Amino acid sequence: MGTIYITGHKNPDLDSVCSAYGYAKLMNLQDPENTYVPVRCGHLSATTRTILEQLDIEIPEYKRDIYPKVRDVMLSKDPGIDADDPLTAVAAIHEANTPSAIPVFEKNEFYGLLTVDDITNWTMQELSRDNKITQIPKVRDIMTKQEPGIEGDELFDEGKAMLQSSSKRGLAVYEDGKYAGYVTRRCFLKTPKNNVILVDHNESRQSIQGIETANIVGIIDHHRLDAIKTEHPIFICSEPLGSTCTIVYQQFIRNNRTPDPLTAKVLLTGLISDTLLLKSPTTTGDDSVAAHVLASICRINLEEYGLSMFSCLEGLKERDPKAAIVSDFKTYSENGLKLGIGQCEVTTLNDLKDYAQIYADALEDVRTMQGLSWAVLMITDVIHEHSALICTDYRGNRHLPYKTISKNIFDMPDVMSRKKQLLPEIIHAMEEY
């Protein structure tokens, strides 16, 4: 398959990014004939970036979408010829490959594309004059005016349309302003598909843009299933564990491999984050075992490392409210309605009153912008195992089983998990109306 991208969901948290990184490490060991590349399809929060930078790893690259691009069908810059070469230099290339276009260079700099039409037109002109070819020209002398090139990042369909509307058989392709290759009409006969493995999610609306055009070859997840339809049978490992990183660790074990110390630390980081240092009710015995083994591999104290991670959390007063809300915000469809649930981790709720109204206003803006019926934000104190809930104005608020702090703001002692504790109550509140 060549390159397989491994991506988490649109709002990349530590479990999403770290599981993509760790699974890519495993699969590159298991399947050296292909290249597994971890990517992220969203921007990192300041806290997530800080923690990843402290790991001293190459943070997975941001990939905006997975739509097929011109670069996916681009031909390499070789073979090529020099602009001052005689036309006879084309003969060997044409006999071997019968290309419709050949890249031409001048002093190792791209000069243009020589096409079959250029050669045919020159040959016909010579024969029409003297009924014979009396002199072999230089390649540059028969090349017609070049058309503007195309960017490698251009969508496949756009590139196809550009070439179809052109009189040329081929167009040069550029990356960052530099010649990278070329495309011909043959390149666009079949639409390519990028190969993708989904981690920490399995729903198309949470995934990278263009996922409907991709070839999904695997899913590693710990959420409820609403999986994307695939063309072929694929590998799926979905377990009700506290972290996707736990599942990735188990995949190492099942394949008789041990993660190296750095990869172990990366997986441990995602595991600690998603299980809130093993305090979340989603935490299982498997998560606990994985956490202790990974900590042993990378020779760190589990509790101390977890507390140091959470000490990096920014207070919500210092953050941009909308950015904080959407940094870990998931949407769901229930009973024909769309709802959104965000979660932010903090180390204290003592200052909630200082920012609650500002965040309530920002949450309403997010709800409107995303066309939701109801939006809620769960603010979780990971140290004291206590949460607060800010809600937009919605009839379901009256059916929530939490004590009211003020209008549309609720107290949630011992609630830590959005998935296991909050979501069922939200769905129940919607059904009650």
Order of alpha helices (4+ residues) and beta strands (2+ residues): beta-alpha-beta-alpha-beta-beta-alpha-beta-beta-alpha-alpha-beta-alpha-beta-beta-beta-beta-beta-alpha-alpha-alpha-alpha-alpha-beta-beta-alpha-beta-beta-beta-beta-alpha
